[in-house]
């Protein structure tokens, strides 16, 4: 690896503040990893299905006298559900849009505190919104989609799924931050004062 590549790698690593927060291990960590893989698989299958539906729509316009009407509707609904299902994964992996002005200065303790703060704010906000998302989804029970004739309750229900994922992964992030902070304070108590950095 060249010197420039090393510096670029170090710079990217410095920006990944939440990557410094230790992940849960043991049974809970395994269950969370299984959930992550399951949700990533579902989101990936939805993305592949969207691509297939769009290709079908393009081919229908080129080959058939009229393209199937339902393809645009299905691709839109799949896109909405894909976003809802993968919202928690994006939070957990720190791949959401963020403004990084001072994060690179955080050590592990600062990263844990930052993740705890963000988790509390996001869970609080999502907790306030879920009842309204549920009301919004229930409105869809009285409507069906024009082409697929699917109850719009399932489509509007994506908002409930989205905020439920934010709550779930916010709680997981908060627990990981607290466990990380407790692990740091335990290590500091065990390490003599002269050996601390």
Buried (B, 14 or more C-beta within 10 A) or exposed (E): EEEEEEEEEEEEEBBBBBEBBBBBEEEBBEEBEEBBEEBBEBBEEBBEBBEBBBEBBEEBEEEEEEBBEBBBBBBBBBBBBBBBBBBBBBBBBBEEEEEEEEBEEBEBBBBBBBBBEBBBEBBEBBEEBBEEBBEBBEEBEEEEBEEBEBBBBBBBBBBBBBBBBBBBBBBBBBBBBBBBBEEBEEEEEEEEEEEEE
